[in-house]
Amino acid sequence: MKHGHANPGEPGRILLNLIIMLFLVIFCAGLYLARRPILRFAAEAWIVEDAYDKADALIILGDDNFYADRATRGAQLFREGKAPMIVASGRRLRPNAGIAELMEHDLVERGVPRDRIVRFAHDADGTLEEAQALARLVRERKWHSVIVVTSNFHTRRARYIFQRVFPKGVEVRVASARDGDFDPEHWWEKRKSIKELTREFAGMAVTFWELRGRSETGETAQSVVELVELIPQLVV
């Protein structure tokens, strides 16, 4: 009767497999333990807040949330003297009423004089169409610099769009408004917050496609590079 001979390399392979499995277990455990700071950093890295001085106008994007957080931030910047005019941008909901009127009401409640508010009603479906509509207003008013106010989770995509859609020579800066439904410190704990951030990631991919090759500043490729460089930071 013949006896099988053990493969000399078999113990080494078993040891290697055990080491790999141990490494994977440790790696997964490390990710689990560090999930909160990683997820927090992912949201904070997505939010942008530009340095800005005085501008010709503040532009508050619609749709504001239930708490009127965008209007609140816009009114704060107006009171700080960042711009002499403030645009209340919003979709038409009825022939003579819409979100722009509601935002104007919120701004007046927060101390902005009515004669300093430009009510801008539009029929845009999404940020890109809203930026295109606002670009026409900027040309008509001959503004050379604006501060766009939007929700914190929306700032990166909004800046990318507005800097490429607005007329050449118009300086665009973005101001982040806190959002009562999106807390970057704990966004993964709320279903609505998860939906908002996921929608922004998907929206940015669509935006790259829609605005491919287009840049008012000639920096489209650079922005893509910046986003690619940001991805490892979100997962490391």
C-alpha positions as CSV (number, residue, x, y, z in Angstrom):
1,M,0.0,0.0,0.0
2,K,1.4,3.3,-1.0
3,H,1.4,6.3,1.3
4,G,0.9,9.8,0.0
5,H,3.8,12.2,0.4
6,A,3.1,15.7,1.8
7,N,3.9,18.5,-0.5
8,P,6.9,20.3,0.9
9,G,5.4,23.7,0.0
10,E,1.9,23.0,1.5
11,P,2.7,24.1,5.1
12,G,4.1,27.4,3.7
13,R,0.9,28.0,1.7
14,I,-1.2,27.3,4.7
15,L,0.8,29.7,6.8
16,L,0.6,32.4,4.1
17,N,-3.2,32.0,3.9
18,L,-3.5,32.3,7.6
19,I,-1.5,35.5,7.6
20,I,-3.6,36.9,4.8
21,M,-6.8,36.1,6.6
22,L,-5.5,37.6,9.8
23,F,-4.5,40.7,8.0
24,L,-8.0,41.0,6.4
25,V,-9.6,40.5,9.8
26,I,-7.5,43.2,11.4
27,F,-8.0,45.5,8.4
28,C,-11.8,45.1,8.6
29,A,-11.8,45.6,12.3
30,G,-9.8,48.7,11.9
31,L,-12.2,50.1,9.3
32,Y,-15.1,49.3,11.7
33,L,-13.5,51.0,14.6
34,A,-12.5,54.0,12.6
35,R,-15.7,54.3,10.6
36,R,-16.9,57.4,12.4
37,P,-13.9,59.6,11.7
38,I,-13.7,58.3,8.1
39,L,-17.3,59.0,7.4
40,R,-17.0,62.4,9.1
41,F,-14.0,63.3,7.1
42,A,-15.8,62.2,3.9
43,A,-18.5,64.8,4.5
44,E,-16.3,67.6,5.7
45,A,-14.0,67.1,2.7
46,W,-17.0,67.4,0.3
47,I,-18.1,70.8,1.8
48,V,-16.3,73.9,0.5
49,E,-16.2,77.4,1.9
50,D,-14.4,79.9,-0.3
51,A,-12.6,82.9,1.1
52,Y,-14.4,86.0,-0.1
53,D,-14.4,89.7,0.2
54,K,-17.1,92.0,-0.9
55,A,-19.1,91.1,-4.0
56,D,-21.6,92.8,-6.3
57,A,-24.4,90.4,-5.1
58,L,-25.2,87.5,-3.0
59,I,-27.2,84.7,-4.7
60,I,-29.2,82.3,-2.6
61,L,-30.1,79.1,-4.5
62,G,-33.4,77.4,-4.3
63,D,-34.8,75.2,-2.9
64,D,-34.2,76.2,0.7
65,N,-35.0,73.7,3.4
66,F,-37.8,73.8,6.0
67,Y,-35.6,75.8,8.4
68,A,-34.7,78.5,5.8
69,D,-31.0,77.8,6.5
70,R,-29.8,79.2,3.1
71,A,-31.8,82.4,3.7
72,T,-30.4,82.7,7.2
73,R,-26.8,82.5,5.9
74,G,-27.5,84.9,3.1
75,A,-29.0,87.4,5.5
76,Q,-26.0,87.1,7.8
77,L,-23.6,87.8,4.9
78,F,-25.7,90.8,3.9
79,R,-25.6,92.2,7.4
80,E,-21.9,91.8,7.4
81,G,-21.7,94.0,4.3
82,K,-20.5,91.3,1.9
83,A,-22.7,92.6,-0.9
84,P,-25.3,95.4,-1.4
85,M,-27.8,93.2,-3.2
86,I,-29.2,89.7,-2.6
87,V,-30.9,87.5,-5.1
88,A,-33.7,85.2,-4.0
89,S,-33.7,82.5,-6.6
90,G,-36.5,79.9,-6.7
91,R,-38.7,77.9,-8.9
92,R,-42.2,79.0,-10.0
93,L,-44.9,76.9,-8.3
94,R,-47.9,78.9,-9.6
95,P,-48.1,81.6,-12.3
96,N,-47.7,84.3,-9.7
97,A,-46.1,82.6,-6.8
98,G,-43.2,80.3,-6.0
99,I,-40.1,79.7,-3.9
100,A,-38.5,83.0,-4.8
101,E,-41.4,84.8,-3.0
102,L,-41.1,82.6,0.0
103,M,-37.4,83.2,0.2
104,E,-37.9,87.0,-0.1
105,H,-40.3,86.7,2.9
106,D,-37.6,84.7,4.9
107,L,-34.9,87.4,4.1
108,V,-37.1,90.3,5.1
109,E,-37.9,88.5,8.4
110,R,-34.1,88.2,8.9
111,G,-33.5,91.9,8.5
112,V,-32.8,92.4,4.8
113,P,-34.5,95.5,3.3
114,R,-37.0,94.5,0.6
115,D,-35.5,97.0,-1.8
116,R,-32.2,95.2,-1.6
117,I,-33.7,91.9,-2.7
118,V,-33.9,90.8,-6.3
119,R,-36.6,88.2,-6.6
120,F,-35.7,85.8,-9.4
121,A,-38.3,83.2,-10.4
122,H,-37.4,80.5,-12.9
123,D,-38.5,77.2,-14.2
124,A,-35.1,75.4,-13.8
125,D,-35.0,71.7,-13.2
126,G,-31.7,71.3,-11.3
127,T,-28.7,73.3,-10.4
128,L,-27.2,73.5,-13.9
129,E,-30.4,75.0,-15.4
130,E,-30.7,77.4,-12.4
131,A,-27.1,78.5,-13.0
132,Q,-27.8,79.1,-16.7
133,A,-30.8,81.2,-15.9
134,L,-28.9,83.2,-13.3
135,A,-26.1,83.8,-15.7
136,R,-28.5,85.9,-17.8
137,L,-29.4,87.9,-14.8
138,V,-25.7,88.5,-14.0
139,R,-25.1,89.8,-17.6
140,E,-28.1,92.1,-17.4
141,R,-27.0,93.6,-14.1
142,K,-23.4,93.8,-15.3
143,W,-22.2,92.2,-12.0
144,H,-18.5,91.2,-11.9
145,S,-18.5,89.2,-8.6
146,V,-21.0,87.1,-6.8
147,I,-21.2,84.9,-3.7
148,V,-23.4,81.9,-4.2
149,V,-25.0,80.7,-1.0
150,T,-26.2,77.1,-0.8
151,S,-26.5,74.1,1.6
152,N,-23.2,72.7,2.9
153,F,-23.6,69.3,1.2
154,H,-24.3,71.1,-2.2
155,T,-21.4,73.5,-2.2
156,R,-18.8,71.5,-4.1
157,R,-21.1,70.7,-7.0
158,A,-22.6,74.2,-7.1
159,R,-19.1,75.8,-7.3
160,Y,-18.1,73.5,-10.1
161,I,-21.2,74.4,-12.1
162,F,-21.3,78.1,-11.5
163,Q,-17.7,78.7,-12.2
164,R,-18.2,77.1,-15.7
165,V,-21.6,78.5,-16.6
166,F,-21.3,82.1,-15.5
167,P,-19.8,84.6,-17.9
168,K,-16.1,84.9,-18.2
169,G,-14.7,87.5,-16.0
170,V,-17.4,87.1,-13.3
171,E,-15.7,86.0,-10.0
172,V,-17.8,83.2,-8.3
173,R,-17.3,82.3,-4.7
174,V,-19.4,79.9,-2.6
175,A,-20.6,80.2,0.9
176,S,-21.8,77.2,2.9
177,A,-25.1,77.3,4.8
178,R,-25.5,74.8,7.6
179,D,-28.4,72.4,7.0
180,G,-30.7,71.3,9.7
181,D,-31.1,67.9,7.9
182,F,-27.4,67.4,7.2
183,D,-24.9,67.3,10.0
184,P,-21.4,66.3,8.7
185,E,-20.5,65.1,12.2
186,H,-23.3,62.4,12.1
187,W,-24.7,62.3,8.6
188,W,-24.6,58.5,8.4
189,E,-27.1,58.2,11.2
190,K,-30.0,59.8,9.3
191,R,-31.6,58.3,6.2
192,K,-32.3,61.7,4.7
193,S,-28.6,62.8,5.2
194,I,-27.4,59.6,3.5
195,K,-29.7,60.3,0.5
196,E,-28.6,63.9,0.2
197,L,-24.9,63.1,0.1
198,T,-25.3,60.1,-2.2
199,R,-27.4,62.3,-4.5
200,E,-24.6,64.8,-4.6
201,F,-22.0,62.2,-5.4
202,A,-24.1,61.0,-8.3
203,G,-25.0,64.5,-9.3
204,M,-21.3,65.4,-9.6
205,A,-20.7,62.5,-11.9
206,V,-23.6,63.7,-14.1
207,T,-22.3,67.2,-14.0
208,F,-18.8,66.1,-15.2
209,W,-20.6,64.5,-18.2
210,E,-22.9,67.5,-18.9
211,L,-20.1,70.0,-18.7
212,R,-17.3,67.9,-20.2
213,G,-14.8,70.1,-22.0
214,R,-16.5,73.2,-20.9
215,S,-14.8,75.7,-18.6
216,E,-15.1,79.5,-18.3
217,T,-11.7,79.5,-16.6
218,G,-10.0,76.8,-18.7
219,E,-9.5,74.7,-15.6
220,T,-11.9,71.7,-16.2
221,A,-9.1,69.2,-16.4
222,Q,-7.5,70.7,-13.2
223,S,-10.8,70.3,-11.4
224,V,-11.1,66.7,-12.4
225,V,-7.6,66.1,-11.1
226,E,-8.5,67.8,-7.8
227,L,-11.6,65.5,-7.4
228,V,-9.5,62.4,-8.2
229,E,-6.9,63.5,-5.6
230,L,-9.7,63.9,-3.1
231,I,-11.0,60.3,-3.5
232,P,-8.1,58.6,-1.7
233,Q,-8.5,61.1,1.1
234,L,-12.1,59.9,1.5
235,V,-11.2,56.2,1.9
236,V,-7.8,56.4,3.7
